[in-house]
Structure formats: structure tokens, C-alpha cells
Amino acid sequence: MADGGSSLFSGFRVLGLYSNHVPHALRYHLKHREFYVVTAAGRSFHTFNVNRLGIVAVSNCMSNDITCLAADRMLVFAASGRLISAFARNKEVVMRYHGHQQDVRLLLPLGDQLISADSGGDVIVWDVQGGDIYLRLHFDPNTFYVSAMMHPSTYLNKVLLGSSQGALQLWNIKTSKLLFTFKGWLAGITVLQQSPAVDVVGVGTATGRIIIHNIRLDETLMSFMQDWGPVTSLAFRTDGPPVVASSSPQGHIAFWDLERRQLVTQQRHAHRTAVAAATFLQGEPLLVTNGADNAIKVWIFDQEGGGARLLRSRQGHSAPPTTIRHHGNDGKNILSAGQDGTLQSFSTVHERFNKNLGHGSINRRKEQKKKKGLTYKELCLPAIISFSSAVARQSDWDGIVACHRGRQATTTWNYQRCTMGAHHLQPPGGRRDSVATAVDITSCGNFAVIGSSCGRVDIYNLQSGLHRGCYGDEEKAHSSVVRGVATDTLNQLTLTAGFDWLLKFWRFKTKKQEEQLKLSSAPASMMLHRDSGMLALALDDFTVVVVDIETRRIVRKFAGHHGNINDMTFTPDGRWLVTVAMDCTIRTWDLPSGCLVDCFLVAMAPVGVSLSPTGDFLATAHIDSLGVYLWTNKSLCGPVGLRPLPADYQPAVETLPGVMPVEPEQEVTSEEADNAYQSAEQLGTELVTLSLLPESRWTSLLNLDAVKKRNKPAAPPVAPPTAPFFLPTLPGLTPRFSLPAATEGQSKMLIGSLLQTSEFCSVLEEAGRSGSSVDRPLRLLKDCGPAALSVELTCLTSEGGGANSLLLAFIHMIDCMLASGRDFDLAHAYLALFLRLHLRSLSQDAVTMAALLRLSGRLEVVWAELRASFDQSLCLLSYTKSALL
């Protein structure tokens, strides 16, 4: 039995995904006057503004992972496999370019053309607007494997190609001619970058050599050598200082002075992995970098000696997270521990509230680090495998305790200061070969309970970091590995589960055992819901048991997973238990009924799960994924119909948040277009259908005079008449000037017989004479505006150039409209204007009066039917509003 997706949870968004190994693209928006950086994140790309590094847009997904990015003033180009797509507004695909036979690796926008190179040796020049191939060049990968491309500034229609064999070629893409070949420097070309000076380019090689070369004279001006391996990117400053930046696969960035021809400074460990790209902002002392460590960083050059400091950054885990937990009671922050050894906090509200608590270190004092002579990697602690947090006293002392892989000592962390804490909690005189395996912080935030692989369960004071005792005889609570520890709300009970198949209940203060419960299999992990007193244990036989800590009995047992259960979480009210396992399923169990109520599959096995204290979001972490995925709880938005799922239920695959499914491109043939469904003009003859015209086309027909008067423009200024040189005077003794006689304007009226008959009148007269359909004259009226419509109806009488036969034809047209039930609103509006204009002349003609009486009878019948329907609906609505149901 199979169903579609999840009934409880819906994908919302992904947190902590910013960048991968694909070099970023930088673009400048003229209207916004702002720089934007575009980074690839799997099958889609993200756009951030450089000023705040706030996310602006997330593009639609492509069919495969993005392999390279490029951008111009209007579009963003992304290559996925053999396909190149052009995106407008950072989201929508507006053009696709098909033609490559191998995977595309390089993109270069150049005016109205786009240049692309694939791994098979093909270089194609595309017409951006039309998507046509303008030019295709083929290179033998064994002799000239294109590894870099650039357009030299001021070189019209020229492109410089670099090869992994070391040679460079300058091509004219308009004439398809090879202009010049540069021999190279016996090393593969990795980067080509235009310098601020014309004719001068920067060349990065696979040996770490950086060459500043004049391509016009074919002369090397200077060269540098970095000791960190191949050059991954080059960037020139354009705000004044002659500095070029080079990056390396080790995450370091070097800055070279072009005037003094020496190294100015270096930024070590700028990224944890290789620097994918580094770009200086035009005219600003800012450097934007991204890398495969899932980080975007902006560096500012305001230090003495030309050094840079980190201005702002967005970074997530550089290795997949292993454990996630909500921190706080508002559910807005998620703590995440990853395989990269860092502990980070992701905000569900906005990315500016994210926190990076850093990487754990063996010793926090720099002086002792120097004395030991340890390297950077040796000082870092291993990845966190388990942690617990509390907010009760986090403002007074450390509120997070973490266990590290293969280490006995646990570390404390301070959430508010975003740093590692002051204490390393280690049992006194403990075995050196034991490691910490489980941890829990009491609800008051004063104590931490830690279980070890040797069976010890110790308690520590978080304020002082002192050891406050241990549970069990001979300082051992279990005879084997402790798999889980928990404390109740009032610090009365401590619960421990071990690999010896035992669940033990201890008195918190006296540290004496009160009872133990034998399990059916070894527990893998456990989770306590303190408010309800329900303890869930995941066993190694892929089952989950729920224990009531008050009665100390197993009250529920759930079976259905087909792989190791990695994590579980309770809903805030303790009604549902959500479990995730290696069988790629996320299951929701209803504790009161003991049934499975929701189950769905995901593409990657989930390793961590956490439900917010408010119950609005479910967070999951997955294998081989750097992000934290959020799912909305649909039961908070409306009623959700849940039913017990059978034992043979086959779950359907649910798409991960932020990964939209891609629909394949389909070409619609002419036959399919003809067979496409078209909505009927009227669903039924007994129904009344309104027109699709806007209301302004027919509601103002009776008020045209008022509209014309309101919209009448003021009279334009009239130039005064020119005064004659000699002013005329009247004869007589008293001199008086002669006033010009007023000319009376004579209105020119055209005789009705001389007026040309309009197209509407001709079509209407023909329809009335032959009795044909009135659709054509009705279409002509629909195309007219209110003023033109009034003129057409005015011209129907003999005074306006028409005849009495046109009046009868118009009445017949309105009668047909009412009989068919179509354009019901237009029929009444046209009839009202018609009667207002011609009622006096109609009353003097017996034939037209008889036609109007028949039309009046049809109107009464139609309105009687509508009035009955309206009255019935109003009566039913009034009853439902007032009746006590």
C-alpha cells in the first residue's frame, strides 16, 4: 500500500547552505547601485547582496548539479552537465542552450555572445538572445585542453584561451581566426585575469607561479611564486594600491605588491578548504571569496601594512552535521554540531542571527599552545558526537556541554559569548582508554550528567567545573558502554541506559539505584520528554520502546524501521514521537493510540531530528548534506486528517526543502495543441454568464455626460489679436477708437444622408435582414470604448444617419443575448443606454413598441428565475448565521 508524501509535514526551506566548490560570479546592478554575488548550492544558485550578505533570491533548480557560473548585466548563466541555462531576475529560466556533447566547465559572457567550453574540447560561441550557435571551435584535449578563458580589455571580439599544457591562444570569435599563440611557461594554466592596465593580464599556473604578462608585446613583466600549490584564482585591486591577490587549494590567500614586486601580506586559513574564487569589488577595498567549506566572506583592507580583516561572512558546516537540537523556548535557534568539529547556531528568522561558536581546541591559552609546539590541526578537538544545552543559567555560566569523538573529557560552551567554555570536564582518576558517550544538563542548568564507555556516570557542577560524584558501586553504573543519560524536571531522578540491556533509575541527590528495567535489546539512544515523563529508547533491533518514568514500565512499543534509528524527538505536548532511521524514513508515532500516523521517505538518510518547542518546525540533518532542513507542521495551520497506517505501508518519497523537482522539457505538437482542452463559452443554457470585460467598459454608459464634463480640459490660452499700426478711429468731434466687430461662429452641421455608415451599422443591418447570428456586431461593440459605443448607438436613428430597421435589429440583438444567457451584464447596460437615447422616437413607432414589449416579457422571466435563486441563497445564509447548530 502506498500513499503520496507526508500528511503532517511540508518542506519549507534549508538553512546553512551558502556555497560549494564552484567559483562565484559577481555582478553590479546599475539601478540599485549595488554589487551582488552569485554562488552555487547544488542544483540551484543563491544571490546575496555584498553590503549585508543577505540572501536576495534562490533560483529554480536544474536537472543536475551546477558546474560553473557566469553573469552579465542582465542574466545569470549556469551550466549543469551539457546544458546551459540563462536566468532572469536571479530565478527564472528564460533561455536554454543545447549543443555540447560533454560537460560544460567554463562560461564567459561577452556582450551579446556567450562563450562556453566543455571537457571534450569544444568551444561554442552562442547568441544570447536567440540561443543559436554563432561559432564552434574544436581543440584536441591531448594538445590543447582549454582550462581558462578571458576577454582582454579593449580587444574587440577577442578571447584569450589558456590550456592545461601551458600554451595560450588569442582568437577572434567574429572571423574565427587564430591571431597569436603564446608558448607559455611549461606549466598548466589555471587562471587568466585582466589587470587594470590595458594589454596586461595575470596568469596563474598549476605549479603556483603567478605571471604578469603583456600580451601585446608578448613580454613577461614580473612573476611571483606561492608555495601552497596551484593558483585557484587571481584578483587585482582597482581602488588605488597596485596589489594582486592569489588563492590556493589550502585555503590561504597571498597579496603581492606589483610596484615593489614582493609579498605584502598573507591571509592564512581564510577558508577551511580550497578557495574557489576571489574577486575585488570595482573601486572599493573589498575582496569577496567563497570556497568549498560552505562559506562566503568579504574582506576589507583597512589594516596597517596593507593587511585585510574579515568584514562579514556567511558560513555553514564544511562537513555534514551529525547532531541538531533546538536551543531556547522560542524555537528560533537550532544548535548544530558537524563532522568539521564546529558548533553553530542557525536562526529560523534571519541569517544575520546565525552564530558560529567555533572549533573546539585542546587548550585555550595561547602561551601553552606555543610551548607545546603543536600545529593548527593538532590543537583542534575531534568532531562533536553528542551535546546538551540549557537556557536557565546561560547568562551566568556555560550552558552547553559536548562530547567529542574518541575523547574522555567533555567541553563546555557559552552560547551568549559564542565561544568555547572555560571547563574540560574529566572524571578524576578515570581510565584513559574510556571516552564520553552521553551527556545531559539538568533543567536548572547547574549540573551536567556524563556517561562514559567504561560504564561510569559522573555529575559535574557547571559553574565551577568540579566533579560532584558518580553513580553506582565501584564507580560504575553499568557494566558496559553507557548509551544515554537523562534527568527529570525536578532533579529527583537520573535515568541511564547501557549496552548491558538495562535501564536504571537513580536518586539524583543520593546517587543510589532505585530500580532497573530489563530491555529486549541493547539501547542505541534515548530521549526524555520531561513534561509528560515519557522516556523513548531506540533499540538495536530497530524498535522503539516508551517507558513511563512514574510507573517505570514499558507503555508503548513501536516496530517498523528497517535500519538503525539515528535520532528521535517528541512534540511539545508529548503526543507524537518522531523517529528517523537509516532506512531513509521519517516516522511519526501517536503515543495515546500506539499507531503510526505519518511516514515518508527522503532521498538521503536522516541522521538528526529536532522539533521546535513551539511545534511549528521540524528540523532534520542528512547524510552527505551540509544544510539543516526545515519542515512546517501542517497541523498548526489547519485540520489534518490522520489515520493509523498499516504494517505493510509503503511510504512515498518527499522532496527535501529547497530542492524543487525539475520537470522535463516537453515539446507541444500541433496535434496536441489542437486536442488541448478549451473551456466552453457557457457551461449550460440554464445559467447566466457574465462577460469578461472590465467594469469600466459598461458601468459608466449612463453617466457619460458627467464623465465628459469632469474630464473636460481647461480652454487653452488664446493669443490676443495683433493690434494694427494705425489704430482706426470713428468720425466725429470726439476722438473714439473703432472696436472690431465680433464674428459669430456658424456651426456646420452635416446632413445625415451625407454621413458614412459605420461598420457596426452595416453588420447589424445585415444580421437583422438575414436573421443570422448577432455574434459579429456584438464583437464590434465589445471592442468600442464607452464614448465610441455611445456614438454608435446614437447613429442608429435616421437623424444620425441610420434607419428604423436598425432600431429593430438592435432590439433583436438584445433579445438574442438574453435568450442565450451570455454577456448578461452587457445586454442590460446596452439596453439602458439605447432606451435613454431613443425612447422618444421608439414610442412613436408601433412596430418597435411591439418588439420592446416582447423584450420586456423576456426580461421579467429571466429576472424571476434569478430572484428565486437569490432569495433561496440569502435564506439559507441567514439560517446558517442565526440557527443554533
Beta strands, then each sheet from edge to edge (+ up, - down):
strand 1: 9-15
strand 2: 25-29
strand 3: 34-41
strand 4: 44-49
strand 5: 55-58
strand 6: 68-71
strand 7: 75-80
strand 8: 83-88
strand 9: 92-97
strand 10: 104-110
strand 11: 113-118
strand 12: 122-127
strand 13: 133-138
strand 14: 146-150
strand 15: 158-163
strand 16: 168-172
strand 17: 177-182
strand 18: 189-194
strand 19: 200-205
strand 20: 209-214
strand 21: 219-225
strand 22: 233-236
strand 23: 243-247
strand 24: 253-257
strand 25: 262-267
strand 26: 275-280
strand 27: 286-291
strand 28: 295-300
strand 29: 309-315
strand 30: 321-327
strand 31: 333-338
strand 32: 342-347
strand 33: 355-359
strand 34: 384-389
strand 35: 400-404
strand 36: 410-414
strand 37: 419-425
strand 38: 436-441
strand 39: 447-452
strand 40: 457-461
strand 41: 467-470
strand 42: 482-487
strand 43: 493-498
strand 44: 502-507
strand 45: 513-518
strand 46: 523-529
strand 47: 534-539
strand 48: 543-548
strand 49: 553-559
strand 50: 565-570
strand 51: 576-581
strand 52: 585-590
strand 53: 595-601
strand 54: 606-611
strand 55: 617-622
strand 56: 628-633
strand 57: 729-730
strand 58: 736-737
sheet 1: 1+ 56- 55+ 54-
sheet 2: 2+ 3- 4+ 5-
sheet 3: 6+ 7- 8+ 9-
sheet 4: 10+ 11- 12+ 13-
sheet 5: 14+ 15- 16+ 17-
sheet 6: 18+ 19- 20+ 21-
sheet 7: 22+ 23- 24+ 25-
sheet 8: 26+ 27- 28+ 29-
sheet 9: 30+ 31- 32+ 33-
sheet 10: 34+ 35- 36+ 37-
sheet 11: 38+ 39- 40+ 41-
sheet 12: 42+ 43- 44+ 45-
sheet 13: 46+ 47- 48+ 49-
sheet 14: 50+ 51- 52+ 53-
sheet 15: 57+ 58-
end
